[in-house]
Amino acid sequence: MADSQYPYPPDRFDDEADAVSFHGAHRAELPFWRENLLYIIVIGAAVVMLIVLLFLIGGMGGNGDERADDPTTTTSAAESSEAPAEETPEDAPPAVEPDLTTPVLVVNAGGINGLAGSWQEALQGDGWEAVDVATADNVQQEPVVFYRDEQDADTAQALAEQVGAGEARQSDEYDARVTFVAVAEPGAGAEGEDGEEG
């Protein structure tokens, strides 16, 4: 078929051209993959490189973690073995030093003349600064240390350990911040208590 813009009337050559399916130098249409071969190669190479890099990073990360775990585990084991050694000395003495300026009332509950005064002298000799004395209405068998406020709990416990009164107890029975109910002479201990019973 002649070109519509062709200025000359059709002739026999144009008729022959119409009869032929291909006009001029024709090439077969390239497939999609051949037209974009360069892009496909680049994308494929990038994907392969990405997989290789991920594999290498994953392998290196695993080795790094294993190496990091070993020192950490060793350090943890070392710390755990050292921890009891550090804590043991701290548990032996009182957790907090007693406040020797805390007012202490010594109550004679052993029925022994001068018992409270003896403890007053002993405690003042140990550094307690404010020690008063009183006498209980009834004789008791066991020494005990009382404290009124929680803030004096550590000081009361330190005093209880010093005089052999066991665990300090919180009570509002006495007006003093810390009260020591004594039943035996200083240093007498169990023997003094047995002597009182006899």
C-alpha positions as CSV (number, residue, x, y, z in Angstrom):
1,M,0.0,0.0,0.0
2,A,1.4,3.3,-1.0
3,D,2.2,5.9,1.6
4,S,-0.6,8.5,1.9
5,Q,2.0,11.3,1.7
6,Y,3.6,9.8,-1.4
7,P,3.2,12.6,-4.1
8,Y,3.0,10.3,-7.1
9,P,0.1,8.1,-8.3
10,P,0.5,4.4,-7.6
11,D,2.1,2.2,-10.2
12,R,2.9,-1.5,-10.7
13,F,5.7,-1.4,-8.2
14,D,3.3,-0.2,-5.5
15,D,1.0,-3.1,-6.3
16,E,3.8,-5.6,-5.9
17,A,4.8,-4.0,-2.7
18,D,1.3,-4.4,-1.4
19,A,1.3,-8.1,-2.2
20,V,4.4,-8.7,-0.1
21,S,3.9,-9.0,3.7
22,F,7.3,-7.4,4.6
23,H,8.4,-4.1,3.4
24,G,12.0,-3.1,3.3
25,A,14.6,-4.4,5.7
26,H,12.6,-6.1,8.5
27,R,13.9,-7.8,11.6
28,A,12.1,-10.0,14.0
29,E,10.9,-8.3,17.2
30,L,13.3,-9.1,20.1
31,P,11.9,-10.9,23.1
32,F,11.5,-8.9,26.3
33,W,14.5,-10.6,28.1
34,R,16.8,-9.8,25.3
35,E,15.7,-6.1,25.1
36,N,16.4,-5.8,28.9
37,L,19.3,-8.2,29.2
38,L,21.6,-5.6,30.7
39,Y,19.1,-4.7,33.4
40,I,18.4,-8.3,34.2
41,I,22.1,-9.0,34.6
42,V,22.7,-6.0,36.9
43,I,19.7,-6.9,39.1
44,G,20.7,-10.6,39.2
45,A,24.2,-9.7,40.2
46,A,22.9,-7.3,42.9
47,V,20.7,-10.0,44.4
48,V,23.5,-12.6,44.4
49,M,25.8,-10.1,46.1
50,L,23.2,-9.3,48.7
51,I,22.7,-12.9,49.5
52,V,26.4,-13.5,49.8
53,L,26.8,-10.4,52.1
54,L,24.0,-11.5,54.3
55,F,25.5,-14.9,54.6
56,L,28.9,-13.5,55.5
57,I,27.5,-11.0,58.0
58,G,25.4,-13.8,59.6
59,G,28.4,-16.0,59.9
60,M,30.6,-13.3,61.3
61,G,27.9,-12.2,63.7
62,G,27.5,-15.7,65.0
63,N,31.2,-16.1,65.7
64,G,31.3,-12.7,67.3
65,D,28.4,-13.6,69.6
66,E,30.1,-16.8,70.6
67,R,33.3,-15.1,71.4
68,A,31.4,-12.4,73.3
69,D,29.5,-15.0,75.2
70,D,32.5,-16.8,76.5
71,P,34.1,-13.8,78.2
72,T,30.8,-12.6,79.6
73,T,30.1,-16.1,81.0
74,T,33.6,-16.2,82.5
75,T,33.2,-12.7,84.0
76,S,29.8,-13.6,85.4
77,A,31.2,-16.8,87.0
78,A,34.1,-14.8,88.4
79,E,31.8,-12.2,89.8
80,S,29.4,-14.7,91.3
81,S,32.3,-16.5,92.9
82,E,33.6,-13.3,94.4
83,A,30.2,-12.0,95.5
84,P,29.8,-14.3,98.6
85,A,33.4,-13.4,99.7
86,E,32.5,-9.7,99.6
87,E,29.1,-10.1,101.3
88,T,30.3,-12.4,104.1
89,P,32.3,-9.7,105.9
90,E,29.5,-7.2,105.6
91,D,27.0,-9.6,107.2
92,A,29.2,-10.1,110.3
93,P,29.1,-6.6,111.8
94,P,25.8,-4.6,112.3
95,A,24.5,-3.2,109.0
96,V,24.5,0.3,110.5
97,E,26.7,1.7,113.2
98,P,24.6,2.6,116.4
99,D,24.0,6.2,117.2
100,L,25.6,6.5,120.6
101,T,23.9,9.9,121.1
102,T,20.5,8.2,121.2
103,P,18.9,8.5,124.7
104,V,18.8,5.1,126.4
105,L,16.7,4.2,129.5
106,V,18.0,1.3,131.6
107,V,15.2,-0.3,133.6
108,N,16.1,-2.5,136.6
109,A,13.8,-5.5,136.2
110,G,16.0,-8.0,137.9
111,G,15.2,-7.1,141.5
112,I,18.9,-6.4,142.2
113,N,19.8,-3.2,144.0
114,G,22.0,-0.9,141.8
115,L,21.5,-3.0,138.7
116,A,20.4,-0.1,136.5
117,G,23.3,2.0,137.8
118,S,25.8,-0.7,137.0
119,W,24.5,-0.9,133.4
120,Q,24.5,2.9,133.2
121,E,28.2,3.0,134.0
122,A,29.0,0.1,131.7
123,L,27.2,1.7,128.7
124,Q,28.7,5.1,129.3
125,G,32.1,3.5,129.4
126,D,31.3,2.0,126.0
127,G,30.5,5.4,124.6
128,W,26.8,5.8,125.0
129,E,26.3,9.5,125.9
130,A,22.7,9.7,127.3
131,V,21.9,6.9,129.7
132,D,19.1,7.2,132.3
133,V,17.9,4.7,134.9
134,A,14.6,3.5,136.2
135,T,13.1,0.6,138.1
136,A,10.4,-1.8,136.8
137,D,7.3,-2.6,138.8
138,N,7.7,-6.3,138.3
139,V,10.7,-8.6,138.0
140,Q,11.3,-10.1,134.6
141,Q,13.3,-13.2,133.6
142,E,14.7,-12.2,130.2
143,P,16.5,-9.0,129.1
144,V,14.9,-7.1,126.3
145,V,15.6,-3.9,124.3
146,F,12.6,-1.8,123.1
147,Y,12.5,1.1,120.6
148,R,9.7,3.4,119.8
149,D,10.4,4.7,116.3
150,E,11.6,2.7,113.3
151,Q,14.5,5.2,112.8
152,D,16.1,3.9,116.1
153,A,15.7,0.2,115.1
154,D,19.4,-0.3,114.1
155,T,20.7,1.5,117.2
156,A,18.3,-0.6,119.4
157,Q,19.5,-3.8,117.7
158,A,23.1,-2.9,118.2
159,L,22.5,-2.3,121.9
160,A,20.6,-5.6,122.2
161,E,23.5,-7.4,120.7
162,Q,25.9,-5.6,123.0
163,V,24.0,-6.5,126.2
164,G,22.9,-10.0,125.1
165,A,19.2,-9.2,124.8
166,G,18.5,-11.0,121.5
167,E,16.3,-9.2,119.0
168,A,15.2,-5.6,119.7
169,R,11.4,-5.1,119.6
170,Q,9.3,-2.1,118.7
171,S,7.0,-0.9,121.6
172,D,5.3,2.1,123.0
173,E,5.4,0.8,126.5
174,Y,8.2,3.2,127.5
175,D,8.6,6.9,126.7
176,A,12.4,6.6,126.0
177,R,13.5,6.2,122.4
178,V,15.5,3.1,123.3
179,T,14.8,1.2,126.5
180,F,17.0,-1.7,127.9
181,V,15.2,-3.9,130.5
182,A,18.0,-5.4,132.5
183,V,17.7,-8.5,134.6
184,A,21.3,-9.3,135.4
185,E,24.5,-7.5,136.2
186,P,26.8,-6.5,133.3
187,G,28.9,-9.5,132.3
188,A,26.8,-11.9,134.5
189,G,24.8,-13.4,131.6
190,A,23.0,-16.6,132.2
191,E,24.7,-17.2,135.5
192,G,23.3,-14.0,136.9
193,E,19.8,-15.0,135.9
194,D,20.2,-18.4,137.4
195,G,21.4,-16.8,140.6
196,E,18.3,-14.6,140.8
197,E,16.0,-17.5,140.4
198,G,17.8,-19.3,143.2
